[in-house]
Amino acid sequence: MKINKLGVITGLALGGLVACSNLAMAQDQKPNGGRRGGPSVEQRMERMTEDLKLTDEQKPKVKALLEDSQKKRQELFSDSSVSREDRREKMRAIMDNEDKKLKEILTADQYAKHEKMREEMRAGGKGGKKKGGDDTKKE
């Protein structure tokens, strides 16, 4: 009987440790800017700065634009009175506005590269290949 009690106590102690460690790990993770699974403004800035070779003049403009878009997205998702269809339309408008303003800030080459990066992300990540699908583009 003592062995069973000892086993139960040990199991509870180990279970508590596992639960606490999972909570601690969850707290250490950086917020992703409010988007489910999406990159934060800082992550997007880092990637755009590196991949598009943003100039010192472009960086603050792009960052302000990304922050504004992120704020609008967060407001949209926090408003539970908006229907799914309305939310989709408003999200599309936010994305179109961001895209229009980016086109004004970036050079033609940078914008073309940005568009290519977006298409790759839509196709399935940094590598640009869909999981388990055909890699050829159909037009």
N, CA, C and O atoms as a GROMACS GRO file, in nm:
protein
  556
    1MET      N    1   0.081  -0.119   0.000
    1MET     CA    2   0.000   0.000   0.000
    1MET      C    3   0.086   0.126   0.000
    1MET      O    4   0.053   0.225  -0.065
    2LYS      N    5   0.199   0.120   0.076
    2LYS     CA    6   0.288   0.236   0.079
    2LYS      C    7   0.348   0.263  -0.057
    2LYS      O    8   0.371   0.378  -0.095
    3ILE      N    9   0.374   0.156  -0.132
    3ILE     CA   10   0.433   0.173  -0.265
    3ILE      C   11   0.334   0.244  -0.357
    3ILE      O   12   0.374   0.331  -0.434
    4ASN      N   13   0.207   0.209  -0.350
    4ASN     CA   14   0.106   0.275  -0.432
    4ASN      C   15   0.096   0.423  -0.397
    4ASN      O   16   0.089   0.507  -0.487
    5LYS      N   17   0.096   0.458  -0.268
    5LYS     CA   18   0.090   0.598  -0.227
    5LYS      C   19   0.212   0.674  -0.278
    5LYS      O   20   0.200   0.786  -0.326
    6LEU      N   21   0.328   0.611  -0.266
    6LEU     CA   22   0.451   0.673  -0.313
    6LEU      C   23   0.445   0.696  -0.464
    6LEU      O   24   0.490   0.799  -0.513
    7GLY      N   25   0.392   0.601  -0.537
    7GLY     CA   26   0.380   0.613  -0.682
    7GLY      C   27   0.284   0.725  -0.721
    7GLY      O   28   0.312   0.801  -0.814
    8VAL      N   29   0.172   0.735  -0.650
    8VAL     CA   30   0.075   0.839  -0.678
    8VAL      C   31   0.135   0.977  -0.649
    8VAL      O   32   0.120   1.070  -0.728
    9ILE      N   33   0.203   0.989  -0.535
    9ILE     CA   34   0.265   1.116  -0.498
    9ILE      C   35   0.372   1.155  -0.600
    9ILE      O   36   0.380   1.271  -0.641
   10THR      N   37   0.453   1.060  -0.641
   10THR     CA   38   0.558   1.085  -0.741
   10THR      C   39   0.495   1.127  -0.874
   10THR      O   40   0.541   1.222  -0.938
   11GLY      N   41   0.390   1.057  -0.914
   11GLY     CA   42   0.322   1.091  -1.040
   11GLY      C   43   0.263   1.230  -1.036
   11GLY      O   44   0.274   1.305  -1.133
   12LEU      N   45   0.200   1.266  -0.924
   12LEU     CA   46   0.143   1.400  -0.912
   12LEU      C   47   0.252   1.507  -0.914
   12LEU      O   48   0.235   1.612  -0.976
   13ALA      N   49   0.362   1.480  -0.847
   13ALA     CA   50   0.472   1.576  -0.845
   13ALA      C   51   0.529   1.596  -0.986
   13ALA      O   52   0.553   1.709  -1.027
   14LEU      N   53   0.550   1.487  -1.059
   14LEU     CA   54   0.603   1.498  -1.196
   14LEU      C   55   0.502   1.568  -1.287
   14LEU      O   56   0.540   1.650  -1.370
   15GLY      N   57   0.374   1.535  -1.271
   15GLY     CA   58   0.272   1.600  -1.351
   15GLY      C   59   0.268   1.750  -1.326
   15GLY      O   60   0.253   1.829  -1.419
   16GLY      N   61   0.282   1.789  -1.199
   16GLY     CA   62   0.285   1.931  -1.165
   16GLY      C   63   0.403   2.002  -1.226
   16GLY      O   64   0.391   2.115  -1.274
   17LEU      N   65   0.518   1.935  -1.225
   17LEU     CA   66   0.638   1.995  -1.285
   17LEU      C   67   0.620   2.014  -1.435
   17LEU      O   68   0.658   2.118  -1.490
   18VAL      N   69   0.565   1.915  -1.501
   18VAL     CA   70   0.544   1.924  -1.645
   18VAL      C   71   0.447   2.038  -1.676
   18VAL      O   72   0.471   2.118  -1.767
   19ALA      N   73   0.338   2.046  -1.601
   19ALA     CA   74   0.239   2.152  -1.624
   19ALA      C   75   0.302   2.290  -1.603
   19ALA      O   76   0.279   2.382  -1.682
   20CYS      N   77   0.378   2.305  -1.498
   20CYS     CA   78   0.442   2.435  -1.470
   20CYS      C   79   0.544   2.471  -1.576
   20CYS      O   80   0.555   2.587  -1.615
   21SER      N   81   0.619   2.373  -1.625
   21SER     CA   82   0.720   2.403  -1.726
   21SER      C   83   0.653   2.445  -1.856
   21SER      O   84   0.704   2.533  -1.927
   22ASN      N   85   0.539   2.384  -1.890
   22ASN     CA   86   0.467   2.424  -2.011
   22ASN      C   87   0.415   2.567  -1.998
   22ASN      O   88   0.420   2.643  -2.094
   23LEU      N   89   0.366   2.603  -1.881
   23LEU     CA   90   0.318   2.740  -1.859
   23LEU      C   91   0.433   2.840  -1.870
   23LEU      O   92   0.418   2.947  -1.928
   24ALA      N   93   0.546   2.804  -1.813
   24ALA     CA   94   0.662   2.893  -1.818
   24ALA      C   95   0.710   2.912  -1.961
   24ALA      O   96   0.747   3.023  -2.000
   25MET      N   97   0.710   2.805  -2.040
   25MET     CA   98   0.753   2.816  -2.179
   25MET      C   99   0.657   2.901  -2.259
   25MET      O  100   0.700   2.978  -2.344
   26ALA      N  101   0.527   2.890  -2.233
   26ALA     CA  102   0.428   2.968  -2.305
   26ALA      C  103   0.445   3.117  -2.275
   26ALA      O  104   0.422   3.200  -2.363
   27GLN      N  105   0.483   3.151  -2.153
   27GLN     CA  106   0.502   3.291  -2.117
   27GLN      C  107   0.626   3.349  -2.183
   27GLN      O  108   0.630   3.469  -2.210
   28ASP      N  109   0.726   3.267  -2.208
   28ASP     CA  110   0.850   3.315  -2.268
   28ASP      C  111   0.836   3.345  -2.416
   28ASP      O  112   0.918   3.419  -2.472
   29GLN      N  113   0.736   3.289  -2.481
   29GLN     CA  114   0.722   3.309  -2.625
   29GLN      C  115   0.680   3.452  -2.654
   29GLN      O  116   0.599   3.510  -2.582
   30LYS      N  117   0.737   3.507  -2.762
   30LYS     CA  118   0.705   3.644  -2.801
   30LYS      C  119   0.567   3.648  -2.864
   30LYS      O  120   0.527   3.553  -2.932
   31PRO      N  121   0.495   3.756  -2.842
   31PRO     CA  122   0.365   3.769  -2.908
   31PRO      C  123   0.387   3.786  -3.057
   31PRO      O  124   0.489   3.842  -3.099
   32ASN      N  125   0.293   3.740  -3.137
   32ASN     CA  126   0.310   3.747  -3.282
   32ASN      C  127   0.238   3.865  -3.344
   32ASN      O  128   0.206   3.864  -3.462
   33GLY      N  129   0.211   3.967  -3.263
   33GLY     CA  130   0.149   4.086  -3.317
   33GLY      C  131  -0.001   4.074  -3.334
   33GLY      O  132  -0.061   4.156  -3.404
   34GLY      N  133  -0.062   3.974  -3.273
   34GLY     CA  134  -0.206   3.962  -3.277
   34GLY      C  135  -0.258   3.874  -3.389
   34GLY      O  136  -0.374   3.832  -3.385
   35ARG      N  137  -0.178   3.845  -3.487
   35ARG     CA  138  -0.222   3.761  -3.597
   35ARG      C  139  -0.196   3.617  -3.564
   35ARG      O  140  -0.090   3.581  -3.512
   36ARG      N  141  -0.292   3.533  -3.595
   36ARG     CA  142  -0.275   3.391  -3.568
   36ARG      C  143  -0.167   3.334  -3.658
   36ARG      O  144  -0.185   3.324  -3.779
   37GLY      N  145  -0.056   3.298  -3.598
   37GLY     CA  146   0.051   3.235  -3.674
   37GLY      C  147   0.128   3.329  -3.765
   37GLY      O  148   0.218   3.285  -3.835
   38GLY      N  149   0.096   3.455  -3.765
   38GLY     CA  150   0.162   3.549  -3.853
   38GLY      C  151   0.278   3.619  -3.785
   38GLY      O  152   0.288   3.619  -3.662
   39PRO      N  153   0.366   3.677  -3.865
   39PRO     CA  154   0.482   3.746  -3.809
   39PRO      C  155   0.444   3.880  -3.746
   39PRO      O  156   0.346   3.944  -3.787
   40SER      N  157   0.521   3.922  -3.648
   40SER     CA  158   0.500   4.052  -3.584
   40SER      C  159   0.553   4.162  -3.676
   40SER      O  160   0.618   4.134  -3.777
   41VAL      N  161   0.525   4.286  -3.640
   41VAL     CA  162   0.576   4.400  -3.716
   41VAL      C  163   0.729   4.396  -3.720
   41VAL      O  164   0.790   4.419  -3.824
   42GLU      N  165   0.789   4.365  -3.605
   42GLU     CA  166   0.936   4.360  -3.598
   42GLU      C  167   0.991   4.250  -3.688
   42GLU      O  168   1.092   4.270  -3.756
   43GLN      N  169   0.926   4.134  -3.690
   43GLN     CA  170   0.972   4.025  -3.776
   43GLN      C  171   0.958   4.062  -3.923
   43GLN      O  172   1.046   4.034  -4.004
   44ARG      N  173   0.846   4.126  -3.957
   44ARG     CA  174   0.826   4.168  -4.096
   44ARG      C  175   0.930   4.273  -4.135
   44ARG      O  176   0.983   4.269  -4.246
   45MET      N  177   0.959   4.367  -4.044
   45MET     CA  178   1.059   4.471  -4.072
   45MET      C  179   1.196   4.409  -4.095
   45MET      O  180   1.267   4.446  -4.189
   46GLU      N  181   1.234   4.315  -4.009
   46GLU     CA  182   1.364   4.248  -4.025
   46GLU      C  183   1.374   4.181  -4.161
   46GLU      O  184   1.474   4.196  -4.232
   47ARG      N  185   1.270   4.108  -4.196
   47ARG     CA  186   1.273   4.035  -4.323
   47ARG      C  187   1.276   4.132  -4.442
   47ARG      O  188   1.352   4.112  -4.536
   48MET      N  189   1.193   4.236  -4.436
   48MET     CA  190   1.189   4.331  -4.547
   48MET      C  191   1.320   4.409  -4.558
   48MET      O  192   1.369   4.434  -4.667
   49THR      N  193   1.376   4.447  -4.442
   49THR     CA  194   1.503   4.520  -4.443
   49THR      C  195   1.612   4.435  -4.508
   49THR      O  196   1.691   4.484  -4.589
   50GLU      N  197   1.614   4.309  -4.470
   50GLU     CA  198   1.718   4.219  -4.522
   50GLU      C  199   1.694   4.183  -4.668
   50GLU      O  200   1.785   4.194  -4.751
   51ASP      N  201   1.573   4.140  -4.701
   51ASP     CA  202   1.545   4.090  -4.835
   51ASP      C  203   1.530   4.201  -4.939
   51ASP      O  204   1.569   4.183  -5.055
   52LEU      N  205   1.474   4.315  -4.899
   52LEU     CA  206   1.451   4.423  -4.995
   52LEU      C  207   1.558   4.531  -4.989
   52LEU      O  208   1.557   4.624  -5.069
   53LYS      N  209   1.649   4.518  -4.893
   53LYS     CA  210   1.756   4.618  -4.877
   53LYS      C  211   1.697   4.758  -4.861
   53LYS      O  212   1.730   4.851  -4.936
   54LEU      N  213   1.608   4.772  -4.761
   54LEU     CA  214   1.546   4.902  -4.736
   54LEU      C  215   1.652   5.006  -4.700
   54LEU      O  216   1.748   4.976  -4.630
   55THR      N  217   1.632   5.128  -4.749
   55THR     CA  218   1.724   5.237  -4.716
   55THR      C  219   1.686   5.293  -4.579
   55THR      O  220   1.579   5.264  -4.526
   56ASP      N  221   1.775   5.373  -4.523
   56ASP     CA  222   1.748   5.436  -4.393
   56ASP      C  223   1.627   5.528  -4.402
   56ASP      O  224   1.557   5.549  -4.303
   57GLU      N  225   1.603   5.584  -4.518
   57GLU     CA  226   1.488   5.672  -4.539
   57GLU      C  227   1.357   5.591  -4.546
   57GLU      O  228   1.252   5.638  -4.502
   58GLN      N  229   1.363   5.471  -4.602
   58GLN     CA  230   1.244   5.388  -4.618
   58GLN      C  231   1.202   5.319  -4.488
   58GLN      O  232   1.083   5.299  -4.464
   59LYS      N  233   1.298   5.283  -4.405
   59LYS     CA  234   1.268   5.203  -4.285
   59LYS      C  235   1.161   5.264  -4.195
   59LYS      O  236   1.066   5.193  -4.161
   60PRO      N  237   1.171   5.392  -4.155
   60PRO     CA  238   1.066   5.445  -4.067
   60PRO      C  239   0.929   5.452  -4.135
   60PRO      O  240   0.826   5.434  -4.069
   61LYS      N  241   0.927   5.478  -4.265
   61LYS     CA  242   0.801   5.484  -4.337
   61LYS      C  243   0.734   5.347  -4.342
   61LYS      O  244   0.614   5.334  -4.319
   62VAL      N  245   0.814   5.245  -4.372
   62VAL     CA  246   0.760   5.108  -4.380
   62VAL      C  247   0.715   5.063  -4.242
   62VAL      O  248   0.608   5.003  -4.228
   63LYS      N  249   0.795   5.090  -4.139
   63LYS     CA  250   0.758   5.048  -4.003
   63LYS      C  251   0.628   5.115  -3.959
   63LYS      O  252   0.542   5.048  -3.902
   64ALA      N  253   0.612   5.244  -3.986
   64ALA     CA  254   0.489   5.315  -3.949
   64ALA      C  255   0.369   5.255  -4.022
   64ALA      O  256   0.261   5.240  -3.964
   65LEU      N  257   0.386   5.220  -4.148
   65LEU     CA  258   0.279   5.160  -4.227
   65LEU      C  259   0.241   5.023  -4.170
   65LEU      O  260   0.122   4.994  -4.155
   66LEU      N  261   0.341   4.940  -4.140
   66LEU     CA  262   0.314   4.808  -4.085
   66LEU      C  263   0.245   4.816  -3.949
   66LEU      O  264   0.154   4.739  -3.919
   67GLU      N  265   0.290   4.910  -3.866
   67GLU     CA  266   0.228   4.928  -3.734
   67GLU      C  267   0.084   4.972  -3.746
   67GLU      O  268  -0.003   4.925  -3.673
   68ASP      N  269   0.057   5.063  -3.839
   68ASP     CA  270  -0.079   5.112  -3.860
   68ASP      C  271  -0.169   4.998  -3.908
   68ASP      O  272  -0.281   4.982  -3.859
   69SER      N  273  -0.120   4.920  -4.002
   69SER     CA  274  -0.199   4.806  -4.053
   69SER      C  275  -0.224   4.705  -3.942
   69SER      O  276  -0.335   4.652  -3.930
   70GLN      N  277  -0.123   4.678  -3.862
   70GLN     CA  278  -0.138   4.582  -3.753
   70GLN      C  279  -0.242   4.630  -3.652
   70GLN      O  280  -0.324   4.552  -3.603
   71LYS      N  281  -0.238   4.760  -3.621
   71LYS     CA  282  -0.334   4.818  -3.527
   71LYS      C  283  -0.476   4.802  -3.581
   71LYS      O  284  -0.567   4.765  -3.506
   72LYS      N  285  -0.495   4.830  -3.708
   72LYS     CA  286  -0.627   4.816  -3.770
   72LYS      C  287  -0.674   4.670  -3.768
   72LYS      O  288  -0.792   4.643  -3.744
   73ARG      N  289  -0.582   4.577  -3.792
   73ARG     CA  290  -0.618   4.434  -3.787
   73ARG      C  291  -0.661   4.394  -3.646
   73ARG      O  292  -0.761   4.324  -3.629
   74GLN      N  293  -0.585   4.439  -3.547
   74GLN     CA  294  -0.618   4.405  -3.408
   74GLN      C  295  -0.755   4.461  -3.370
   74GLN      O  296  -0.834   4.392  -3.306
   75GLU      N  297  -0.782   4.586  -3.410
   75GLU     CA  298  -0.912   4.645  -3.381
   75GLU      C  299  -1.024   4.566  -3.448
   75GLU      O  300  -1.130   4.544  -3.389
   76LEU      N  301  -1.000   4.524  -3.570
   76LEU     CA  302  -1.100   4.447  -3.644
   76LEU      C  303  -1.129   4.313  -3.576
   76LEU      O  304  -1.245   4.275  -3.562
   77PHE      N  305  -1.024   4.244  -3.533
   77PHE     CA  306  -1.043   4.113  -3.470
   77PHE      C  307  -1.099   4.124  -3.329
   77PHE      O  308  -1.161   4.030  -3.279
   78SER      N  309  -1.078   4.237  -3.264
   78SER     CA  310  -1.131   4.251  -3.128
   78SER      C  311  -1.278   4.294  -3.129
   78SER      O  312  -1.344   4.289  -3.025
   79ASP      N  313  -1.329   4.336  -3.245
   79ASP     CA  314  -1.469   4.377  -3.257
   79ASP      C  315  -1.553   4.254  -3.291
   79ASP      O  316  -1.559   4.211  -3.406
   80SER      N  317  -1.618   4.198  -3.190
   80SER     CA  318  -1.696   4.075  -3.210
   80SER      C  319  -1.829   4.100  -3.281
   80SER      O  320  -1.896   4.005  -3.319
   81SER      N  321  -1.868   4.227  -3.299
   81SER     CA  322  -1.995   4.257  -3.366
   81SER      C  323  -1.984   4.248  -3.519
   81SER      O  324  -2.085   4.251  -3.589
   82VAL      N  325  -1.861   4.237  -3.570
   82VAL     CA  326  -1.839   4.231  -3.714
   82VAL      C  327  -1.859   4.087  -3.762
   82VAL      O  328  -1.801   3.993  -3.706
   83SER      N  329  -1.940   4.070  -3.866
   83SER     CA  330  -1.963   3.936  -3.919
   83SER      C  331  -1.836   3.886  -3.991
   83SER      O  332  -1.746   3.964  -4.022
   84ARG      N  333  -1.834   3.759  -4.014
   84ARG     CA  334  -1.718   3.699  -4.080
   84ARG      C  335  -1.694   3.758  -4.219
   84ARG      O  336  -1.581   3.789  -4.256
   85GLU      N  337  -1.802   3.774  -4.294
   85GLU     CA  338  -1.789   3.832  -4.429
   85GLU      C  339  -1.741   3.977  -4.425
   85GLU      O  340  -1.654   4.017  -4.502
   86ASP      N  341  -1.799   4.056  -4.333
   86ASP     CA  342  -1.756   4.196  -4.320
   86ASP      C  343  -1.609   4.202  -4.278
   86ASP      O  344  -1.533   4.285  -4.327
   87ARG      N  345  -1.571   4.114  -4.187
   87ARG     CA  346  -1.432   4.111  -4.141
   87ARG      C  347  -1.340   4.079  -4.258
   87ARG      O  348  -1.233   4.139  -4.272
   88ARG      N  349  -1.380   3.985  -4.340
   88ARG     CA  350  -1.299   3.948  -4.456
   88ARG      C  351  -1.283   4.066  -4.552
   88ARG      O  352  -1.174   4.094  -4.600
   89GLU      N  353  -1.393   4.136  -4.577
   89GLU     CA  354  -1.388   4.253  -4.667
   89GLU      C  355  -1.301   4.364  -4.609
   89GLU      O  356  -1.220   4.424  -4.680
   90LYS      N  357  -1.317   4.390  -4.481
   90LYS     CA  358  -1.238   4.495  -4.416
   90LYS      C  359  -1.090   4.457  -4.411
   90LYS      O  360  -1.003   4.543  -4.427
   91MET      N  361  -1.062   4.330  -4.390
   91MET     CA  362  -0.923   4.284  -4.389
   91MET      C  363  -0.862   4.301  -4.528
   91MET      O  364  -0.747   4.344  -4.540
   92ARG      N  365  -0.937   4.270  -4.630
   92ARG     CA  366  -0.889   4.287  -4.768
   92ARG      C  367  -0.859   4.435  -4.793
   92ARG      O  368  -0.759   4.468  -4.856
   93ALA      N  369  -0.946   4.525  -4.744
   93ALA     CA  370  -0.924   4.669  -4.762
   93ALA      C  371  -0.796   4.714  -4.691
   93ALA      O  372  -0.721   4.796  -4.744
   94ILE      N  373  -0.773   4.662  -4.570
   94ILE     CA  374  -0.650   4.696  -4.495
   94ILE      C  375  -0.528   4.650  -4.574
   94ILE      O  376  -0.430   4.724  -4.586
   95MET      N  377  -0.534   4.527  -4.626
   95MET     CA  378  -0.420   4.472  -4.701
   95MET      C  379  -0.397   4.549  -4.830
   95MET      O  380  -0.283   4.574  -4.869
   96ASP      N  381  -0.507   4.586  -4.899
   96ASP     CA  382  -0.493   4.662  -5.023
   96ASP      C  383  -0.433   4.799  -4.997
   96ASP      O  384  -0.350   4.847  -5.075
   97ASN      N  385  -0.476   4.864  -4.889
   97ASN     CA  386  -0.422   4.995  -4.852
   97ASN      C  387  -0.272   4.984  -4.820
   97ASN      O  388  -0.193   5.068  -4.863
   98GLU      N  389  -0.236   4.881  -4.743
   98GLU     CA  390  -0.094   4.860  -4.710
   98GLU      C  391  -0.013   4.840  -4.838
   98GLU      O  392   0.095   4.896  -4.853
   99ASP      N  393  -0.067   4.761  -4.928
   99ASP     CA  394   0.002   4.731  -5.054
   99ASP      C  395   0.020   4.858  -5.137
   99ASP      O  396   0.127   4.881  -5.194
  100LYS      N  397  -0.085   4.939  -5.144
  100LYS     CA  398  -0.080   5.064  -5.222
  100LYS      C  399   0.027   5.158  -5.166
  100LYS      O  400   0.104   5.217  -5.242
  101LYS      N  401   0.032   5.171  -5.034
  101LYS     CA  402   0.129   5.260  -4.972
  101LYS      C  403   0.271   5.206  -4.984
  101LYS      O  404   0.366   5.282  -4.999
  102LEU      N  405   0.286   5.073  -4.976
  102LEU     CA  406   0.419   5.013  -4.994
  102LEU      C  407   0.470   5.042  -5.135
  102LEU      O  408   0.589   5.069  -5.155
  103LYS      N  409   0.381   5.037  -5.232
  103LYS     CA  410   0.420   5.064  -5.370
  103LYS      C  411   0.474   5.205  -5.385
  103LYS      O  412   0.562   5.229  -5.467
  104GLU      N  413   0.421   5.300  -5.305
  104GLU     CA  414   0.469   5.438  -5.308
  104GLU      C  415   0.605   5.453  -5.240
  104GLU      O  416   0.685   5.537  -5.280
  105ILE      N  417   0.631   5.371  -5.136
  105ILE     CA  418   0.754   5.382  -5.058
  105ILE      C  419   0.871   5.310  -5.125
  105ILE      O  420   0.983   5.361  -5.129
  106LEU      N  421   0.844   5.191  -5.177
  106LEU     CA  422   0.950   5.108  -5.232
  106LEU      C  423   0.982   5.147  -5.376
  106LEU      O  424   0.901   5.208  -5.446
  107THR      N  425   1.103   5.110  -5.419
  107THR     CA  426   1.139   5.127  -5.560
  107THR      C  427   1.067   5.019  -5.640
  107THR      O  428   1.012   4.925  -5.582
  108ALA      N  429   1.067   5.032  -5.771
  108ALA     CA  430   1.000   4.933  -5.857
  108ALA      C  431   1.060   4.794  -5.837
  108ALA      O  432   0.987   4.694  -5.830
  109ASP      N  433   1.193   4.787  -5.827
  109ASP     CA  434   1.259   4.657  -5.807
  109ASP      C  435   1.225   4.598  -5.671
  109ASP      O  436   1.197   4.479  -5.660
  110GLN      N  437   1.226   4.682  -5.568
  110GLN     CA  438   1.193   4.635  -5.433
  110GLN      C  439   1.049   4.585  -5.428
  110GLN      O  440   1.020   4.481  -5.369
  111TYR      N  441   0.959   4.659  -5.491
  111TYR     CA  442   0.818   4.620  -5.489
  111TYR      C  443   0.797   4.488  -5.562
  111TYR      O  444   0.720   4.402  -5.517
  112ALA      N  445   0.864   4.471  -5.675
  112ALA     CA  446   0.854   4.346  -5.750
  112ALA      C  447   0.903   4.229  -5.664
  112ALA      O  448   0.842   4.122  -5.662
  113LYS      N  449   1.012   4.251  -5.595
  113LYS     CA  450   1.067   4.146  -5.508
  113LYS      C  451   0.971   4.118  -5.391
  113LYS      O  452   0.952   4.003  -5.351
  114HIS      N  453   0.910   4.224  -5.338
  114HIS     CA  454   0.812   4.208  -5.230
  114HIS      C  455   0.694   4.124  -5.278
  114HIS      O  456   0.648   4.035  -5.206
  115GLU      N  457   0.645   4.152  -5.398
  115GLU     CA  458   0.534   4.075  -5.454
  115GLU      C  459   0.572   3.928  -5.470
  115GLU      O  460   0.492   3.838  -5.440
  116LYS      N  461   0.692   3.904  -5.515
  116LYS     CA  462   0.739   3.766  -5.532
  116LYS      C  463   0.747   3.695  -5.397
  116LYS      O  464   0.708   3.579  -5.385
  117MET      N  465   0.796   3.765  -5.294
  117MET     CA  466   0.804   3.708  -5.159
  117MET      C  467   0.664   3.674  -5.108
  117MET      O  468   0.643   3.569  -5.047
  118ARG      N  469   0.568   3.763  -5.132
  118ARG     CA  470   0.430   3.738  -5.087
  118ARG      C  471   0.371   3.616  -5.155
  118ARG      O  472   0.304   3.534  -5.091
  119GLU      N  473   0.396   3.602  -5.284
  119GLU     CA  474   0.345   3.485  -5.356
  119GLU      C  475   0.406   3.357  -5.301
  119GLU      O  476   0.337   3.256  -5.288
  120GLU      N  477   0.535   3.361  -5.270
  120GLU     CA  478   0.600   3.243  -5.213
  120GLU      C  479   0.540   3.208  -5.077
  120GLU      O  480   0.520   3.090  -5.046
  121MET      N  481   0.512   3.310  -4.997
  121MET     CA  482   0.452   3.285  -4.866
  121MET      C  483   0.312   3.224  -4.881
  121MET      O  484   0.275   3.133  -4.808
  122ARG      N  485   0.237   3.276  -4.974
  122ARG     CA  486   0.102   3.222  -4.998
  122ARG      C  487   0.108   3.078  -5.047
  122ARG      O  488   0.020   2.997  -5.017
  123ALA      N  489   0.212   3.047  -5.122
  123ALA     CA  490   0.225   2.913  -5.178
  123ALA      C  491   0.272   2.810  -5.077
  123ALA      O  492   0.274   2.690  -5.107
  124GLY      N  493   0.309   2.853  -4.958
  124GLY     CA  494   0.344   2.753  -4.858
  124GLY      C  495   0.470   2.779  -4.781
  124GLY      O  496   0.534   2.683  -4.737
  125GLY      N  497   0.508   2.902  -4.763
  125GLY     CA  498   0.622   2.930  -4.677
  125GLY      C  499   0.740   2.987  -4.750
  125GLY      O  500   0.732   3.020  -4.868
  126LYS      N  501   0.850   2.997  -4.677
  126LYS     CA  502   0.970   3.064  -4.728
  126LYS      C  503   1.022   2.997  -4.855
  126LYS      O  504   1.072   3.065  -4.945
  127GLY      N  505   1.011   2.864  -4.862
  127GLY     CA  506   1.060   2.792  -4.979
  127GLY      C  507   0.970   2.808  -5.099
  127GLY      O  508   1.014   2.792  -5.213
  128GLY      N  509   0.843   2.840  -5.075
  128GLY     CA  510   0.752   2.865  -5.185
  128GLY      C  511   0.687   2.742  -5.242
  128GLY      O  512   0.624   2.751  -5.348
  129LYS      N  513   0.700   2.626  -5.179
  129LYS     CA  514   0.640   2.504  -5.230
  129LYS      C  515   0.525   2.462  -5.141
  129LYS      O  516   0.536   2.462  -5.018
  130LYS      N  517   0.416   2.425  -5.203
  130LYS     CA  518   0.302   2.375  -5.127
  130LYS      C  519   0.332   2.235  -5.077
  130LYS      O  520   0.399   2.156  -5.144
  131LYS      N  521   0.281   2.207  -4.958
  131LYS     CA  522   0.302   2.075  -4.900
  131LYS      C  523   0.220   1.972  -4.975
  131LYS      O  524   0.098   1.986  -4.988
  132GLY      N  525   0.287   1.869  -5.025
  132GLY     CA  526   0.218   1.757  -5.086
  132GLY      C  527   0.148   1.790  -5.216
  132GLY      O  528   0.066   1.712  -5.263
  133GLY      N  529   0.179   1.903  -5.275
  133GLY     CA  530   0.109   1.943  -5.396
  133GLY      C  531   0.203   1.946  -5.515
  133GLY      O  532   0.322   1.916  -5.505
  134ASP      N  533   0.146   1.983  -5.627
  134ASP     CA  534   0.221   1.995  -5.752
  134ASP      C  535   0.292   2.130  -5.751
  134ASP      O  536   0.229   2.233  -5.726
  135ASP      N  537   0.423   2.131  -5.778
  135ASP     CA  538   0.501   2.255  -5.774
  135ASP      C  539   0.484   2.341  -5.898
  135ASP      O  540   0.525   2.457  -5.899
  136THR      N  541   0.424   2.287  -6.004
  136THR     CA  542   0.411   2.364  -6.126
  136THR      C  543   0.296   2.462  -6.115
  136THR      O  544   0.192   2.431  -6.057
  137LYS      N  545   0.316   2.580  -6.171
  137LYS     CA  546   0.212   2.682  -6.167
  137LYS      C  547   0.117   2.660  -6.284
  137LYS      O  548   0.159   2.632  -6.396
  138LYS      N  549  -0.010   2.674  -6.255
  138LYS     CA  550  -0.111   2.660  -6.359
  138LYS      C  551  -0.170   2.796  -6.386
  138LYS      O  552  -0.211   2.866  -6.293
  139GLU      N  553  -0.175   2.835  -6.513
  139GLU     CA  554  -0.230   2.966  -6.548
  139GLU      C  555  -0.343   2.953  -6.644
  139GLU      O  556  -0.401   3.053  -6.685
   0.00000   0.00000   0.00000
